[in-house]
């Protein structure tokens, strides 16, 4: 739980850069996967759901990186202040 809350804390503090926010989200996903692995091994369940969770988190990470690359190509940086849609 400490890993999860430290990931949430870093997510809320690093809200200026998109790359740092994506790294915090990956840290949160990693802590959730670790807790899921411990839960499944404690009750002697199968690890099939853990593999599905890991696959979905990899897809989420790839989608975040593709959005980051497209934003850096169009705007030149990953600051959230420059992404103002209303201007």
PDB file of N, CA, C and O in Angstrom:
ATOM      1  N   UNK A   1       0.826  -1.201   0.000  1.00  0.00           N
ATOM      2  CA  UNK A   1       0.000   0.000   0.000  1.00  0.00           C
ATOM      3  C   UNK A   1       0.868   1.264   0.000  1.00  0.00           C
ATOM      4  O   UNK A   1       0.457   2.306  -0.509  1.00  0.00           O
ATOM      5  N   UNK A   2       2.065   1.161   0.572  1.00  0.00           N
ATOM      6  CA  UNK A   2       2.951   2.323   0.597  1.00  0.00           C
ATOM      7  C   UNK A   2       3.385   2.684  -0.819  1.00  0.00           C
ATOM      8  O   UNK A   2       3.486   3.861  -1.167  1.00  0.00           O
ATOM      9  N   UNK A   3       3.643   1.647  -1.642  1.00  0.00           N
ATOM     10  CA  UNK A   3       4.022   1.902  -3.038  1.00  0.00           C
ATOM     11  C   UNK A   3       2.893   2.609  -3.781  1.00  0.00           C
ATOM     12  O   UNK A   3       3.135   3.533  -4.557  1.00  0.00           O
ATOM     13  N   UNK A   4       1.669   2.174  -3.540  1.00  0.00           N
ATOM     14  CA  UNK A   4       0.517   2.759  -4.223  1.00  0.00           C
ATOM     15  C   UNK A   4       0.350   4.232  -3.847  1.00  0.00           C
ATOM     16  O   UNK A   4       0.163   5.080  -4.720  1.00  0.00           O
ATOM     17  N   UNK A   5       0.416   4.531  -2.560  1.00  0.00           N
ATOM     18  CA  UNK A   5       0.217   5.912  -2.137  1.00  0.00           C
ATOM     19  C   UNK A   5       1.388   6.816  -2.498  1.00  0.00           C
ATOM     20  O   UNK A   5       1.196   8.007  -2.740  1.00  0.00           O
ATOM     21  N   UNK A   6       2.609   6.259  -2.536  1.00  0.00           N
ATOM     22  CA  UNK A   6       3.724   7.074  -3.008  1.00  0.00           C
ATOM     23  C   UNK A   6       3.602   7.345  -4.500  1.00  0.00           C
ATOM     24  O   UNK A   6       4.014   8.411  -4.958  1.00  0.00           O
ATOM     25  N   UNK A   7       3.046   6.408  -5.275  1.00  0.00           N
ATOM     26  CA  UNK A   7       2.774   6.653  -6.688  1.00  0.00           C
ATOM     27  C   UNK A   7       1.708   7.710  -6.889  1.00  0.00           C
ATOM     28  O   UNK A   7       1.831   8.558  -7.773  1.00  0.00           O
ATOM     29  N   UNK A   8       0.668   7.668  -6.080  1.00  0.00           N
ATOM     30  CA  UNK A   8      -0.372   8.698  -6.162  1.00  0.00           C
ATOM     31  C   UNK A   8       0.172  10.067  -5.760  1.00  0.00           C
ATOM     32  O   UNK A   8      -0.179  11.085  -6.357  1.00  0.00           O
ATOM     33  N   UNK A   9       1.025  10.080  -4.753  1.00  0.00           N
ATOM     34  CA  UNK A   9       1.624  11.333  -4.300  1.00  0.00           C
ATOM     35  C   UNK A   9       2.514  11.945  -5.386  1.00  0.00           C
ATOM     36  O   UNK A   9       2.466  13.150  -5.634  1.00  0.00           O
ATOM     37  N   UNK A  10       3.321  11.104  -6.026  1.00  0.00           N
ATOM     38  CA  UNK A  10       4.174  11.626  -7.101  1.00  0.00           C
ATOM     39  C   UNK A  10       3.351  12.009  -8.322  1.00  0.00           C
ATOM     40  O   UNK A  10       3.735  12.919  -9.058  1.00  0.00           O
ATOM     41  N   UNK A  11       2.225  11.335  -8.555  1.00  0.00           N
ATOM     42  CA  UNK A  11       1.339  11.694  -9.669  1.00  0.00           C
ATOM     43  C   UNK A  11       0.732  13.073  -9.466  1.00  0.00           C
ATOM     44  O   UNK A  11       0.597  13.843 -10.417  1.00  0.00           O
ATOM     45  N   UNK A  12       0.365  13.385  -8.229  1.00  0.00           N
ATOM     46  CA  UNK A  12      -0.235  14.692  -7.978  1.00  0.00           C
ATOM     47  C   UNK A  12       0.803  15.810  -7.949  1.00  0.00           C
ATOM     48  O   UNK A  12       0.484  16.957  -8.261  1.00  0.00           O
ATOM     49  N   UNK A  13       2.044  15.486  -7.578  1.00  0.00           N
ATOM     50  CA  UNK A  13       3.072  16.522  -7.531  1.00  0.00           C
ATOM     51  C   UNK A  13       3.677  16.816  -8.898  1.00  0.00           C
ATOM     52  O   UNK A  13       4.039  17.959  -9.174  1.00  0.00           O
ATOM     53  N   UNK A  14       3.791  15.817  -9.752  1.00  0.00           N
ATOM     54  CA  UNK A  14       4.457  15.970 -11.047  1.00  0.00           C
ATOM     55  C   UNK A  14       3.443  16.175 -12.158  1.00  0.00           C
ATOM     56  O   UNK A  14       3.500  15.476 -13.170  1.00  0.00           O
ATOM     57  N   UNK A  15       2.528  17.099 -12.006  1.00  0.00           N
ATOM     58  CA  UNK A  15       1.473  17.290 -12.996  1.00  0.00           C
ATOM     59  C   UNK A  15       1.823  18.289 -14.078  1.00  0.00           C
ATOM     60  O   UNK A  15       0.966  18.628 -14.893  1.00  0.00           O
ATOM     61  N   UNK A  16       3.067  18.776 -14.112  1.00  0.00           N
ATOM     62  CA  UNK A  16       3.464  19.708 -15.157  1.00  0.00           C
ATOM     63  C   UNK A  16       3.949  18.980 -16.400  1.00  0.00           C
ATOM     64  O   UNK A  16       3.717  19.448 -17.515  1.00  0.00           O
ATOM     65  N   UNK A  17       4.614  17.852 -16.233  1.00  0.00           N
ATOM     66  CA  UNK A  17       5.160  17.104 -17.350  1.00  0.00           C
ATOM     67  C   UNK A  17       4.345  15.842 -17.592  1.00  0.00           C
ATOM     68  O   UNK A  17       3.988  15.130 -16.653  1.00  0.00           O
ATOM     69  N   UNK A  18       4.058  15.577 -18.846  1.00  0.00           N
ATOM     70  CA  UNK A  18       3.290  14.383 -19.188  1.00  0.00           C
ATOM     71  C   UNK A  18       4.118  13.120 -18.986  1.00  0.00           C
ATOM     72  O   UNK A  18       3.574  12.098 -18.569  1.00  0.00           O
ATOM     73  N   UNK A  19       5.407  13.162 -19.269  1.00  0.00           N
ATOM     74  CA  UNK A  19       6.254  11.988 -19.111  1.00  0.00           C
ATOM     75  C   UNK A  19       6.362  11.561 -17.650  1.00  0.00           C
ATOM     76  O   UNK A  19       6.321  10.366 -17.355  1.00  0.00           O
ATOM     77  N   UNK A  20       6.498  12.505 -16.741  1.00  0.00           N
ATOM     78  CA  UNK A  20       6.560  12.163 -15.318  1.00  0.00           C
ATOM     79  C   UNK A  20       5.229  11.616 -14.811  1.00  0.00           C
ATOM     80  O   UNK A  20       5.202  10.760 -13.926  1.00  0.00           O
ATOM     81  N   UNK A  21       4.139  12.104 -15.366  1.00  0.00           N
ATOM     82  CA  UNK A  21       2.830  11.564 -14.985  1.00  0.00           C
ATOM     83  C   UNK A  21       2.676  10.127 -15.484  1.00  0.00           C
ATOM     84  O   UNK A  21       2.121   9.285 -14.778  1.00  0.00           O
ATOM     85  N   UNK A  22       3.158   9.845 -16.683  1.00  0.00           N
ATOM     86  CA  UNK A  22       3.090   8.479 -17.204  1.00  0.00           C
ATOM     87  C   UNK A  22       3.967   7.529 -16.383  1.00  0.00           C
ATOM     88  O   UNK A  22       3.580   6.386 -16.139  1.00  0.00           O
ATOM     89  N   UNK A  23       5.135   7.993 -15.960  1.00  0.00           N
ATOM     90  CA  UNK A  23       5.985   7.162 -15.111  1.00  0.00           C
ATOM     91  C   UNK A  23       5.340   6.893 -13.753  1.00  0.00           C
ATOM     92  O   UNK A  23       5.477   5.795 -13.213  1.00  0.00           O
ATOM     93  N   UNK A  24       4.649   7.868 -13.203  1.00  0.00           N
ATOM     94  CA  UNK A  24       3.937   7.654 -11.935  1.00  0.00           C
ATOM     95  C   UNK A  24       2.796   6.666 -12.108  1.00  0.00           C
ATOM     96  O   UNK A  24       2.555   5.829 -11.238  1.00  0.00           O
ATOM     97  N   UNK A  25       2.094   6.762 -13.233  1.00  0.00           N
ATOM     98  CA  UNK A  25       1.013   5.799 -13.492  1.00  0.00           C
ATOM     99  C   UNK A  25       1.564   4.383 -13.638  1.00  0.00           C
ATOM    100  O   UNK A  25       0.945   3.431 -13.163  1.00  0.00           O
ATOM    101  N   UNK A  26       2.702   4.232 -14.277  1.00  0.00           N
ATOM    102  CA  UNK A  26       3.311   2.908 -14.401  1.00  0.00           C
ATOM    103  C   UNK A  26       3.752   2.378 -13.047  1.00  0.00           C
ATOM    104  O   UNK A  26       3.680   1.174 -12.801  1.00  0.00           O
ATOM    105  N   UNK A  27       4.210   3.262 -12.166  1.00  0.00           N
ATOM    106  CA  UNK A  27       4.570   2.838 -10.815  1.00  0.00           C
ATOM    107  C   UNK A  27       3.339   2.383 -10.038  1.00  0.00           C
ATOM    108  O   UNK A  27       3.406   1.419  -9.276  1.00  0.00           O
ATOM    109  N   UNK A  28       2.226   3.068 -10.228  1.00  0.00           N
ATOM    110  CA  UNK A  28       0.977   2.666  -9.570  1.00  0.00           C
ATOM    111  C   UNK A  28       0.522   1.311 -10.094  1.00  0.00           C
ATOM    112  O   UNK A  28       0.091   0.457  -9.318  1.00  0.00           O
ATOM    113  N   UNK A  29       0.615   1.107 -11.409  1.00  0.00           N
ATOM    114  CA  UNK A  29       0.227  -0.170 -12.007  1.00  0.00           C
ATOM    115  C   UNK A  29       1.125  -1.288 -11.493  1.00  0.00           C
ATOM    116  O   UNK A  29       0.652  -2.392 -11.225  1.00  0.00           O
ATOM    117  N   UNK A  30       2.427  -1.007 -11.354  1.00  0.00           N
ATOM    118  CA  UNK A  30       3.362  -2.006 -10.841  1.00  0.00           C
ATOM    119  C   UNK A  30       3.034  -2.385  -9.403  1.00  0.00           C
ATOM    120  O   UNK A  30       3.115  -3.557  -9.037  1.00  0.00           O
ATOM    121  N   UNK A  31       2.668  -1.414  -8.594  1.00  0.00           N
ATOM    122  CA  UNK A  31       2.312  -1.728  -7.205  1.00  0.00           C
ATOM    123  C   UNK A  31       1.006  -2.512  -7.139  1.00  0.00           C
ATOM    124  O   UNK A  31       0.870  -3.405  -6.303  1.00  0.00           O
ATOM    125  N   UNK A  32       0.047  -2.197  -8.002  1.00  0.00           N
ATOM    126  CA  UNK A  32      -1.199  -2.966  -8.030  1.00  0.00           C
ATOM    127  C   UNK A  32      -0.951  -4.402  -8.493  1.00  0.00           C
ATOM    128  O   UNK A  32      -1.558  -5.339  -7.974  1.00  0.00           O
ATOM    129  N   UNK A  33      -0.051  -4.572  -9.477  1.00  0.00           N
ATOM    130  CA  UNK A  33       0.286  -5.920  -9.933  1.00  0.00           C
ATOM    131  C   UNK A  33       0.965  -6.712  -8.826  1.00  0.00           C
ATOM    132  O   UNK A  33       0.686  -7.896  -8.642  1.00  0.00           O
ATOM    133  N   UNK A  34       1.852  -6.061  -8.095  1.00  0.00           N
ATOM    134  CA  UNK A  34       2.518  -6.741  -6.978  1.00  0.00           C
ATOM    135  C   UNK A  34       1.512  -7.163  -5.909  1.00  0.00           C
ATOM    136  O   UNK A  34       1.605  -8.273  -5.386  1.00  0.00           O
ATOM    137  N   UNK A  35       0.560  -6.302  -5.580  1.00  0.00           N
ATOM    138  CA  UNK A  35      -0.468  -6.650  -4.592  1.00  0.00           C
ATOM    139  C   UNK A  35      -1.367  -7.760  -5.102  1.00  0.00           C
ATOM    140  O   UNK A  35      -1.770  -8.631  -4.331  1.00  0.00           O
ATOM    141  N   UNK A  36      -1.691  -7.745  -6.401  1.00  0.00           N
ATOM    142  CA  UNK A  36      -2.504  -8.810  -6.990  1.00  0.00           C
ATOM    143  C   UNK A  36      -1.755 -10.140  -6.954  1.00  0.00           C
ATOM    144  O   UNK A  36      -2.343 -11.179  -6.654  1.00  0.00           O
ATOM    145  N   UNK A  37      -0.469 -10.105  -7.257  1.00  0.00           N
ATOM    146  CA  UNK A  37       0.351 -11.324  -7.203  1.00  0.00           C
ATOM    147  C   UNK A  37       0.405 -11.892  -5.797  1.00  0.00           C
ATOM    148  O   UNK A  37       0.284 -13.103  -5.610  1.00  0.00           O
ATOM    149  N   UNK A  38       0.586 -11.025  -4.801  1.00  0.00           N
ATOM    150  CA  UNK A  38       0.602 -11.500  -3.414  1.00  0.00           C
ATOM    151  C   UNK A  38      -0.745 -12.069  -2.998  1.00  0.00           C
ATOM    152  O   UNK A  38      -0.800 -13.079  -2.296  1.00  0.00           O
ATOM    153  N   UNK A  39      -1.830 -11.435  -3.421  1.00  0.00           N
ATOM    154  CA  UNK A  39      -3.171 -11.913  -3.078  1.00  0.00           C
ATOM    155  C   UNK A  39      -3.446 -13.280  -3.709  1.00  0.00           C
ATOM    156  O   UNK A  39      -3.967 -14.185  -3.056  1.00  0.00           O
ATOM    157  N   UNK A  40      -3.088 -13.412  -4.985  1.00  0.00           N
ATOM    158  CA  UNK A  40      -3.340 -14.684  -5.664  1.00  0.00           C
ATOM    159  C   UNK A  40      -2.457 -15.801  -5.120  1.00  0.00           C
ATOM    160  O   UNK A  40      -2.902 -16.946  -5.042  1.00  0.00           O
ATOM    161  N   UNK A  41      -1.239 -15.503  -4.751  1.00  0.00           N
ATOM    162  CA  UNK A  41      -0.375 -16.550  -4.209  1.00  0.00           C
ATOM    163  C   UNK A  41      -0.745 -16.898  -2.769  1.00  0.00           C
ATOM    164  O   UNK A  41      -0.515 -18.026  -2.334  1.00  0.00           O
ATOM    165  N   UNK A  42      -1.312 -15.955  -2.026  1.00  0.00           N
ATOM    166  CA  UNK A  42      -1.710 -16.237  -0.641  1.00  0.00           C
ATOM    167  C   UNK A  42      -2.863 -17.222  -0.585  1.00  0.00           C
ATOM    168  O   UNK A  42      -2.896 -18.092   0.284  1.00  0.00           O
ATOM    169  N   UNK A  43      -3.825 -17.088  -1.522  1.00  0.00           N
ATOM    170  CA  UNK A  43      -4.979 -17.977  -1.524  1.00  0.00           C
ATOM    171  C   UNK A  43      -4.839 -19.142  -2.494  1.00  0.00           C
ATOM    172  O   UNK A  43      -5.808 -19.861  -2.734  1.00  0.00           O
ATOM    173  N   UNK A  44      -3.648 -19.340  -3.056  1.00  0.00           N
ATOM    174  CA  UNK A  44      -3.346 -20.441  -3.976  1.00  0.00           C
ATOM    175  C   UNK A  44      -4.264 -20.450  -5.191  1.00  0.00           C
ATOM    176  O   UNK A  44      -4.717 -21.509  -5.626  1.00  0.00           O
ATOM    177  N   UNK A  45      -4.537 -19.271  -5.737  1.00  0.00           N
ATOM    178  CA  UNK A  45      -5.327 -19.172  -6.959  1.00  0.00           C
ATOM    179  C   UNK A  45      -4.407 -19.253  -8.173  1.00  0.00           C
ATOM    180  O   UNK A  45      -3.182 -19.235  -8.054  1.00  0.00           O
ATOM    181  N   UNK A  46      -5.036 -19.343  -9.343  1.00  0.00           N
ATOM    182  CA  UNK A  46      -4.274 -19.329 -10.588  1.00  0.00           C
ATOM    183  C   UNK A  46      -3.809 -17.912 -10.891  1.00  0.00           C
ATOM    184  O   UNK A  46      -4.428 -16.944 -10.449  1.00  0.00           O
ATOM    185  N   UNK A  47      -2.720 -17.790 -11.643  1.00  0.00           N
ATOM    186  CA  UNK A  47      -2.150 -16.502 -11.987  1.00  0.00           C
ATOM    187  C   UNK A  47      -2.587 -16.021 -13.363  1.00  0.00           C
ATOM    188  O   UNK A  47      -1.955 -15.131 -13.932  1.00  0.00           O
ATOM    189  N   UNK A  48      -3.651 -16.590 -13.903  1.00  0.00           N
ATOM    190  CA  UNK A  48      -4.110 -16.210 -15.232  1.00  0.00           C
ATOM    191  C   UNK A  48      -4.607 -14.766 -15.262  1.00  0.00           C
ATOM    192  O   UNK A  48      -4.319 -14.034 -16.209  1.00  0.00           O
ATOM    193  N   UNK A  49      -5.342 -14.354 -14.246  1.00  0.00           N
ATOM    194  CA  UNK A  49      -5.817 -12.969 -14.198  1.00  0.00           C
ATOM    195  C   UNK A  49      -4.663 -11.978 -14.075  1.00  0.00           C
ATOM    196  O   UNK A  49      -4.745 -10.855 -14.572  1.00  0.00           O
ATOM    197  N   UNK A  50      -3.597 -12.395 -13.418  1.00  0.00           N
ATOM    198  CA  UNK A  50      -2.414 -11.541 -13.335  1.00  0.00           C
ATOM    199  C   UNK A  50      -1.793 -11.306 -14.698  1.00  0.00           C
ATOM    200  O   UNK A  50      -1.309 -10.210 -14.979  1.00  0.00           O
ATOM    201  N   UNK A  51      -1.800 -12.320 -15.546  1.00  0.00           N
ATOM    202  CA  UNK A  51      -1.265 -12.154 -16.899  1.00  0.00           C
ATOM    203  C   UNK A  51      -2.161 -11.247 -17.742  1.00  0.00           C
ATOM    204  O   UNK A  51      -1.655 -10.472 -18.554  1.00  0.00           O
ATOM    205  N   UNK A  52      -3.458 -11.327 -17.566  1.00  0.00           N
ATOM    206  CA  UNK A  52      -4.376 -10.423 -18.274  1.00  0.00           C
ATOM    207  C   UNK A  52      -4.170  -8.997 -17.798  1.00  0.00           C
ATOM    208  O   UNK A  52      -4.154  -8.069 -18.607  1.00  0.00           O
ATOM    209  N   UNK A  53      -4.013  -8.812 -16.491  1.00  0.00           N
ATOM    210  CA  UNK A  53      -3.760  -7.479 -15.941  1.00  0.00           C
ATOM    211  C   UNK A  53      -2.447  -6.908 -16.462  1.00  0.00           C
ATOM    212  O   UNK A  53      -2.371  -5.724 -16.792  1.00  0.00           O
ATOM    213  N   UNK A  54      -1.418  -7.740 -16.538  1.00  0.00           N
ATOM    214  CA  UNK A  54      -0.123  -7.303 -17.050  1.00  0.00           C
ATOM    215  C   UNK A  54      -0.206  -6.930 -18.523  1.00  0.00           C
ATOM    216  O   UNK A  54       0.431  -5.969 -18.954  1.00  0.00           O
ATOM    217  N   UNK A  55      -0.980  -7.676 -19.299  1.00  0.00           N
ATOM    218  CA  UNK A  55      -1.167  -7.365 -20.722  1.00  0.00           C
ATOM    219  C   UNK A  55      -1.882  -6.034 -20.904  1.00  0.00           C
ATOM    220  O   UNK A  55      -1.499  -5.235 -21.759  1.00  0.00           O
ATOM    221  N   UNK A  56      -2.913  -5.792 -20.112  1.00  0.00           N
ATOM    222  CA  UNK A  56      -3.645  -4.524 -20.223  1.00  0.00           C
ATOM    223  C   UNK A  56      -2.789  -3.344 -19.765  1.00  0.00           C
ATOM    224  O   UNK A  56      -2.906  -2.248 -20.312  1.00  0.00           O
ATOM    225  N   UNK A  57      -1.942  -3.555 -18.778  1.00  0.00           N
ATOM    226  CA  UNK A  57      -1.088  -2.452 -18.335  1.00  0.00           C
ATOM    227  C   UNK A  57      -0.013  -2.137 -19.368  1.00  0.00           C
ATOM    228  O   UNK A  57       0.376  -0.977 -19.506  1.00  0.00           O
ATOM    229  N   UNK A  58       0.478  -3.142 -20.100  1.00  0.00           N
ATOM    230  CA  UNK A  58       1.426  -2.891 -21.181  1.00  0.00           C
ATOM    231  C   UNK A  58       0.749  -2.124 -22.308  1.00  0.00           C
ATOM    232  O   UNK A  58       1.348  -1.221 -22.893  1.00  0.00           O
ATOM    233  N   UNK A  59      -0.493  -2.475 -22.615  1.00  0.00           N
ATOM    234  CA  UNK A  59      -1.243  -1.725 -23.635  1.00  0.00           C
ATOM    235  C   UNK A  59      -1.469  -0.282 -23.203  1.00  0.00           C
ATOM    236  O   UNK A  59      -1.398   0.627 -24.030  1.00  0.00           O
ATOM    237  N   UNK A  60      -1.736  -0.061 -21.932  1.00  0.00           N
ATOM    238  CA  UNK A  60      -1.915   1.296 -21.413  1.00  0.00           C
ATOM    239  C   UNK A  60      -0.633   2.100 -21.507  1.00  0.00           C
ATOM    240  O   UNK A  60      -0.659   3.285 -21.838  1.00  0.00           O
ATOM    241  N   UNK A  61       0.492   1.456 -21.215  1.00  0.00           N
ATOM    242  CA  UNK A  61       1.770   2.132 -21.309  1.00  0.00           C
ATOM    243  C   UNK A  61       2.132   2.490 -22.742  1.00  0.00           C
ATOM    244  O   UNK A  61       2.660   3.572 -22.998  1.00  0.00           O
ATOM    245  N   UNK A  62       1.850   1.587 -23.680  1.00  0.00           N
ATOM    246  CA  UNK A  62       2.134   1.864 -25.092  1.00  0.00           C
ATOM    247  C   UNK A  62       1.245   2.982 -25.618  1.00  0.00           C
ATOM    248  O   UNK A  62       1.699   3.813 -26.404  1.00  0.00           O
ATOM    249  N   UNK A  63      -0.005   3.014 -25.200  1.00  0.00           N
ATOM    250  CA  UNK A  63      -0.912   4.085 -25.609  1.00  0.00           C
ATOM    251  C   UNK A  63      -0.462   5.435 -25.047  1.00  0.00           C
ATOM    252  O   UNK A  63      -0.508   6.447 -25.747  1.00  0.00           O
ATOM    253  N   UNK A  64      -0.032   5.451 -23.793  1.00  0.00           N
ATOM    254  CA  UNK A  64       0.471   6.693 -23.193  1.00  0.00           C
ATOM    255  C   UNK A  64       1.713   7.203 -23.892  1.00  0.00           C
ATOM    256  O   UNK A  64       1.854   8.406 -24.109  1.00  0.00           O
ATOM    257  N   UNK A  65       2.627   6.292 -24.252  1.00  0.00           N
ATOM    258  CA  UNK A  65       3.835   6.717 -24.956  1.00  0.00           C
ATOM    259  C   UNK A  65       3.530   7.227 -26.351  1.00  0.00           C
ATOM    260  O   UNK A  65       4.172   8.169 -26.816  1.00  0.00           O
ATOM    261  N   UNK A  66       2.559   6.620 -27.032  1.00  0.00           N
ATOM    262  CA  UNK A  66       2.205   7.107 -28.370  1.00  0.00           C
ATOM    263  C   UNK A  66       1.559   8.489 -28.294  1.00  0.00           C
ATOM    264  O   UNK A  66       1.803   9.329 -29.160  1.00  0.00           O
ATOM    265  N   UNK A  67       0.750   8.734 -27.284  1.00  0.00           N
ATOM    266  CA  UNK A  67       0.167  10.064 -27.098  1.00  0.00           C
ATOM    267  C   UNK A  67       1.262  11.075 -26.763  1.00  0.00           C
ATOM    268  O   UNK A  67       1.231  12.210 -27.239  1.00  0.00           O
ATOM    269  N   UNK A  68       2.224  10.666 -25.948  1.00  0.00           N
ATOM    270  CA  UNK A  68       3.340  11.546 -25.611  1.00  0.00           C
ATOM    271  C   UNK A  68       4.155  11.909 -26.848  1.00  0.00           C
ATOM    272  O   UNK A  68       4.519  13.072 -27.026  1.00  0.00           O
ATOM    273  N   UNK A  69       4.443  10.937 -27.700  1.00  0.00           N
ATOM    274  CA  UNK A  69       5.227  11.205 -28.908  1.00  0.00           C
ATOM    275  C   UNK A  69       4.468  12.126 -29.853  1.00  0.00           C
ATOM    276  O   UNK A  69       5.062  13.034 -30.435  1.00  0.00           O
ATOM    277  N   UNK A  70       3.166  11.909 -30.017  1.00  0.00           N
ATOM    278  CA  UNK A  70       2.394  12.779 -30.914  1.00  0.00           C
ATOM    279  C   UNK A  70       2.287  14.203 -30.364  1.00  0.00           C
ATOM    280  O   UNK A  70       2.314  15.159 -31.139  1.00  0.00           O
ATOM    281  N   UNK A  71       2.168  14.364 -29.050  1.00  0.00           N
ATOM    282  CA  UNK A  71       2.113  15.701 -28.464  1.00  0.00           C
ATOM    283  C   UNK A  71       3.453  16.428 -28.554  1.00  0.00           C
ATOM    284  O   UNK A  71       3.494  17.640 -28.768  1.00  0.00           O
ATOM    285  N   UNK A  72       4.543  15.689 -28.390  1.00  0.00           N
ATOM    286  CA  UNK A  72       5.856  16.320 -28.501  1.00  0.00           C
ATOM    287  C   UNK A  72       6.125  16.719 -29.951  1.00  0.00           C
ATOM    288  O   UNK A  72       6.749  17.750 -30.202  1.00  0.00           O
ATOM    289  N   UNK A  73       5.662  15.918 -30.899  1.00  0.00           N
ATOM    290  CA  UNK A  73       5.853  16.275 -32.307  1.00  0.00           C
ATOM    291  C   UNK A  73       5.028  17.489 -32.715  1.00  0.00           C
ATOM    292  O   UNK A  73       5.482  18.296 -33.525  1.00  0.00           O
ATOM    293  N   UNK A  74       3.835  17.630 -32.174  1.00  0.00           N
ATOM    294  CA  UNK A  74       2.997  18.759 -32.575  1.00  0.00           C
ATOM    295  C   UNK A  74       3.311  20.029 -31.791  1.00  0.00           C
ATOM    296  O   UNK A  74       3.286  21.120 -32.361  1.00  0.00           O
ATOM    297  N   UNK A  75       3.607  19.911 -30.493  1.00  0.00           N
ATOM    298  CA  UNK A  75       3.798  21.090 -29.650  1.00  0.00           C
ATOM    299  C   UNK A  75       5.252  21.379 -29.311  1.00  0.00           C
ATOM    300  O   UNK A  75       5.574  22.510 -28.947  1.00  0.00           O
ATOM    301  N   UNK A  76       6.135  20.404 -29.416  1.00  0.00           N
ATOM    302  CA  UNK A  76       7.542  20.636 -29.158  1.00  0.00           C
ATOM    303  C   UNK A  76       7.994  20.320 -27.747  1.00  0.00           C
ATOM    304  O   UNK A  76       9.200  20.244 -27.510  1.00  0.00           O
ATOM    305  N   UNK A  77       7.090  20.131 -26.800  1.00  0.00           N
ATOM    306  CA  UNK A  77       7.465  19.768 -25.432  1.00  0.00           C
ATOM    307  C   UNK A  77       6.312  19.015 -24.786  1.00  0.00           C
ATOM    308  O   UNK A  77       5.283  18.772 -25.416  1.00  0.00           O
ATOM    309  N   UNK A  78       6.497  18.646 -23.509  1.00  0.00           N
ATOM    310  CA  UNK A  78       5.447  17.893 -22.813  1.00  0.00           C
ATOM    311  C   UNK A  78       4.885  18.653 -21.618  1.00  0.00           C
ATOM    312  O   UNK A  78       4.396  18.042 -20.669  1.00  0.00           O
ATOM    313  N   UNK A  79       4.951  19.974 -21.658  1.00  0.00           N
ATOM    314  CA  UNK A  79       4.344  20.780 -20.584  1.00  0.00           C
ATOM    315  C   UNK A  79       2.836  20.871 -20.790  1.00  0.00           C
ATOM    316  O   UNK A  79       2.355  20.991 -21.917  1.00  0.00           O
ATOM    317  N   UNK A  80       2.096  20.812 -19.681  1.00  0.00           N
ATOM    318  CA  UNK A  80       0.649  20.897 -19.790  1.00  0.00           C
ATOM    319  C   UNK A  80       0.150  22.324 -20.008  1.00  0.00           C
ATOM    320  O   UNK A  80      -0.981  22.517 -20.456  1.00  0.00           O
ATOM    321  N   UNK A  81       0.965  23.312 -19.702  1.00  0.00           N
ATOM    322  CA  UNK A  81       0.517  24.686 -19.904  1.00  0.00           C
ATOM    323  C   UNK A  81       0.442  25.045 -21.385  1.00  0.00           C
ATOM    324  O   UNK A  81      -0.302  25.953 -21.754  1.00  0.00           O
ATOM    325  N   UNK A  82       1.183  24.362 -22.229  1.00  0.00           N
ATOM    326  CA  UNK A  82       1.171  24.685 -23.666  1.00  0.00           C
ATOM    327  C   UNK A  82       0.074  23.950 -24.409  1.00  0.00           C
ATOM    328  O   UNK A  82      -0.108  24.186 -25.603  1.00  0.00           O
ATOM    329  N   UNK A  83      -0.673  23.059 -23.745  1.00  0.00           N
ATOM    330  CA  UNK A  83      -1.716  22.276 -24.402  1.00  0.00           C
ATOM    331  C   UNK A  83      -3.087  22.939 -24.293  1.00  0.00           C
ATOM    332  O   UNK A  83      -4.097  22.235 -24.274  1.00  0.00           O
ATOM    333  N   UNK A  84      -3.153  24.235 -24.223  1.00  0.00           N
ATOM    334  CA  UNK A  84      -4.414  24.928 -24.077  1.00  0.00           C
ATOM    335  C   UNK A  84      -5.200  24.833 -25.384  1.00  0.00           C
ATOM    336  O   UNK A  84      -4.751  25.348 -26.408  1.00  0.00           O
ATOM    337  N   UNK A  85      -6.347  24.195 -25.366  1.00  0.00           N
ATOM    338  CA  UNK A  85      -7.149  23.972 -26.559  1.00  0.00           C
ATOM    339  C   UNK A  85      -7.955  25.212 -26.925  1.00  0.00           C
ATOM    340  O   UNK A  85      -8.293  25.405 -28.092  1.00  0.00           O
ATOM    341  N   UNK A  86      -8.263  26.043 -25.958  1.00  0.00           N
ATOM    342  CA  UNK A  86      -9.137  27.193 -26.203  1.00  0.00           C
ATOM    343  C   UNK A  86      -8.450  28.299 -26.993  1.00  0.00           C
ATOM    344  O   UNK A  86      -9.144  29.127 -27.585  1.00  0.00           O
ATOM    345  N   UNK A  87      -7.118  28.354 -27.032  1.00  0.00           N
ATOM    346  CA  UNK A  87      -6.424  29.436 -27.710  1.00  0.00           C
ATOM    347  C   UNK A  87      -6.340  29.165 -29.174  1.00  0.00           C
ATOM    348  O   UNK A  87      -5.786  29.972 -29.921  1.00  0.00           O
TER     349      UNK A  87
END
